[in-house]
Amino acid sequence: ATPAILSLVGYGNNHFQFLLTGQAGSSYAIQASTNLTTTNWLSIFTNVSPFTFVDSNANSFPQRFYRGVSSP
């Protein structure tokens, strides 16, 4: 399987935006966490690669980490 690659597109006006690129036509979930050591990542968005994700709640967290994972 092709790993998900997250590329920063922009940040501003309390929005964080990035591009997820993986296996074309495959489904990926964006997961977020406020702690890198946790095992409890929250799935916040799912779409088919490639796609742009915008987190309009980015300003609600002092820090937030993202990852892209394959989704069934």
C-alpha positions as CSV (number, residue, x, y, z in Angstrom):
1,A,0.0,0.0,0.0
2,T,1.1,3.5,-0.7
3,P,1.7,5.6,2.5
4,A,-0.2,8.8,2.9
5,I,1.9,12.0,2.5
6,L,0.6,15.2,4.1
7,S,1.8,18.4,2.5
8,L,1.1,21.8,4.1
9,V,-1.0,24.0,1.9
10,G,-1.7,26.9,4.2
11,Y,-2.5,28.3,7.6
12,G,-4.4,31.5,8.4
13,N,-7.7,32.9,9.7
14,N,-7.8,30.1,12.3
15,H,-7.7,27.4,9.5
16,F,-5.0,24.8,8.9
17,Q,-5.0,23.2,5.4
18,F,-3.0,20.4,3.9
19,L,-3.0,18.0,0.9
20,L,-3.1,14.2,1.4
21,T,-1.6,12.2,-1.4
22,G,-1.7,8.4,-1.3
23,Q,-2.7,5.6,-3.7
24,A,-4.9,7.3,-6.2
25,G,-8.6,6.3,-5.8
26,S,-8.0,4.8,-2.3
27,S,-9.7,6.0,0.8
28,Y,-7.8,7.6,3.6
29,A,-8.8,9.0,7.0
30,I,-7.3,12.0,8.6
31,Q,-6.8,11.4,12.3
32,A,-5.9,14.0,14.9
33,S,-4.5,14.1,18.5
34,T,-3.2,16.7,20.9
35,N,-0.6,14.2,22.2
36,L,1.8,12.2,20.1
37,T,2.3,9.5,22.8
38,T,-1.4,8.6,22.8
39,T,-2.9,5.5,21.1
40,N,-6.3,7.3,20.9
41,W,-6.2,9.1,17.6
42,L,-9.6,10.6,16.5
43,S,-10.7,10.1,12.9
44,I,-12.0,13.6,11.8
45,F,-12.3,13.2,8.0
46,T,-12.3,10.5,5.3
47,N,-12.0,10.9,1.6
48,V,-10.4,9.5,-1.6
49,S,-6.8,10.4,-2.4
50,P,-5.7,12.9,-3.4
51,F,-7.7,15.5,-1.4
52,T,-7.3,18.7,0.5
53,F,-8.3,18.9,4.1
54,V,-9.1,22.0,6.0
55,D,-9.3,22.0,9.8
56,S,-11.5,25.0,10.7
57,N,-11.1,24.2,14.4
58,A,-7.3,24.5,14.5
59,N,-7.4,27.5,16.7
60,S,-9.3,25.5,19.4
61,F,-6.2,23.5,20.3
62,P,-2.8,24.8,21.6
63,Q,-1.2,22.0,19.6
64,R,-2.6,19.3,17.3
65,F,-1.0,16.5,15.4
66,Y,-2.3,14.9,12.2
67,R,-1.8,11.7,10.4
68,G,-3.3,10.0,7.3
69,V,-4.2,6.3,7.4
70,S,-5.7,3.9,5.0
71,S,-9.4,3.6,5.5
72,P,-11.6,0.6,4.4
